[in-house]
Amino acid sequence: MERKIRFLESEVKKERFSIDESTENLDALKPREMAMIDKLDHDLKQINTNADALRKNFNELTESKYNLIMT
């Protein structure tokens, strides 16, 4: 669970959102909160995978476009 929280935190920081760094009242996570973190972790990984695929497709299409222009 800590790995997932660190991953989510790093993704949030990449987008330059602010995170409350307070360490007061850190209770154990409730099952509902753990399920939400699992879902967010899964969704973010899927978004990153899709973004990489889109970036790759864009680069391939751009390369094909320039090849067609040159011929």
C-alpha positions as YAML, in Angstrom:
chain: A
units: angstrom
residues:
- id: 1
  name: MET
  ca: [0.00, 0.00, 0.00]
- id: 2
  name: GLU
  ca: [2.87, 2.39, 0.76]
- id: 3
  name: ARG
  ca: [4.25, 1.84, -2.74]
- id: 4
  name: LYS
  ca: [0.89, 2.78, -4.24]
- id: 5
  name: ILE
  ca: [0.66, 5.89, -2.11]
- id: 6
  name: ARG
  ca: [4.21, 6.93, -3.09]
- id: 7
  name: PHE
  ca: [3.35, 6.33, -6.76]
- id: 8
  name: LEU
  ca: [0.20, 8.46, -6.50]
- id: 9
  name: GLU
  ca: [2.15, 11.16, -4.67]
- id: 10
  name: SER
  ca: [4.84, 11.23, -7.35]
- id: 11
  name: GLU
  ca: [2.23, 11.49, -10.11]
- id: 12
  name: VAL
  ca: [0.52, 14.38, -8.33]
- id: 13
  name: LYS
  ca: [3.85, 16.16, -7.83]
- id: 14
  name: LYS
  ca: [4.72, 15.68, -11.54]
- id: 15
  name: GLU
  ca: [1.65, 17.73, -12.40]
- id: 16
  name: ARG
  ca: [2.73, 20.38, -9.87]
- id: 17
  name: PHE
  ca: [-0.31, 20.05, -7.62]
- id: 18
  name: SER
  ca: [0.25, 20.90, -4.00]
- id: 19
  name: ILE
  ca: [0.11, 18.15, -1.40]
- id: 20
  name: ASP
  ca: [-0.56, 18.67, 2.28]
- id: 21
  name: GLU
  ca: [2.58, 17.33, 3.92]
- id: 22
  name: SER
  ca: [1.22, 17.38, 7.47]
- id: 23
  name: THR
  ca: [1.79, 14.25, 9.49]
- id: 24
  name: GLU
  ca: [-0.79, 15.00, 12.16]
- id: 25
  name: ASN
  ca: [-3.67, 12.58, 12.69]
- id: 26
  name: LEU
  ca: [-2.36, 9.81, 10.49]
- id: 27
  name: ASP
  ca: [-4.83, 7.07, 11.29]
- id: 28
  name: ALA
  ca: [-4.85, 3.66, 9.67]
- id: 29
  name: LEU
  ca: [-6.56, 3.62, 6.30]
- id: 30
  name: LYS
  ca: [-10.12, 2.38, 6.19]
- id: 31
  name: PRO
  ca: [-11.01, -0.40, 3.72]
- id: 32
  name: ARG
  ca: [-12.92, 2.09, 1.57]
- id: 33
  name: GLU
  ca: [-9.87, 4.38, 1.41]
- id: 34
  name: MET
  ca: [-7.62, 1.44, 0.55]
- id: 35
  name: ALA
  ca: [-10.00, 0.42, -2.25]
- id: 36
  name: MET
  ca: [-9.97, 4.00, -3.56]
- id: 37
  name: ILE
  ca: [-6.16, 4.06, -3.55]
- id: 38
  name: ASP
  ca: [-6.09, 0.73, -5.41]
- id: 39
  name: LYS
  ca: [-8.50, 2.09, -8.03]
- id: 40
  name: LEU
  ca: [-6.57, 5.35, -8.42]
- id: 41
  name: ASP
  ca: [-3.32, 3.40, -8.75]
- id: 42
  name: HIS
  ca: [-4.82, 1.18, -11.45]
- id: 43
  name: ASP
  ca: [-6.41, 4.12, -13.29]
- id: 44
  name: LEU
  ca: [-3.19, 6.17, -13.27]
- id: 45
  name: LYS
  ca: [-1.15, 3.26, -14.58]
- id: 46
  name: GLN
  ca: [-3.70, 2.75, -17.35]
- id: 47
  name: ILE
  ca: [-3.65, 6.47, -18.21]
- id: 48
  name: ASN
  ca: [0.16, 6.46, -18.35]
- id: 49
  name: THR
  ca: [0.14, 3.37, -20.60]
- id: 50
  name: ASN
  ca: [-2.44, 4.95, -22.91]
- id: 51
  name: ALA
  ca: [-0.53, 8.25, -23.01]
- id: 52
  name: ASP
  ca: [2.66, 6.40, -23.99]
- id: 53
  name: ALA
  ca: [0.79, 4.52, -26.73]
- id: 54
  name: LEU
  ca: [-0.73, 7.76, -28.05]
- id: 55
  name: ARG
  ca: [2.67, 9.47, -28.02]
- id: 56
  name: LYS
  ca: [4.19, 6.55, -29.93]
- id: 57
  name: ASN
  ca: [1.36, 6.54, -32.49]
- id: 58
  name: PHE
  ca: [1.66, 10.30, -32.94]
- id: 59
  name: ASN
  ca: [5.40, 10.04, -33.57]
- id: 60
  name: GLU
  ca: [4.91, 7.20, -36.06]
- id: 61
  name: LEU
  ca: [2.19, 9.11, -37.91]
- id: 62
  name: THR
  ca: [4.29, 12.28, -37.97]
- id: 63
  name: GLU
  ca: [7.19, 10.31, -39.41]
- id: 64
  name: SER
  ca: [4.91, 8.76, -42.04]
- id: 65
  name: LYS
  ca: [3.54, 12.19, -42.93]
- id: 66
  name: TYR
  ca: [7.03, 13.58, -43.54]
- id: 67
  name: ASN
  ca: [7.97, 10.50, -45.56]
- id: 68
  name: LEU
  ca: [4.93, 11.04, -47.78]
- id: 69
  name: ILE
  ca: [5.73, 14.72, -48.17]
- id: 70
  name: MET
  ca: [9.31, 13.91, -49.22]
- id: 71
  name: THR
  ca: [8.26, 11.41, -51.89]
...
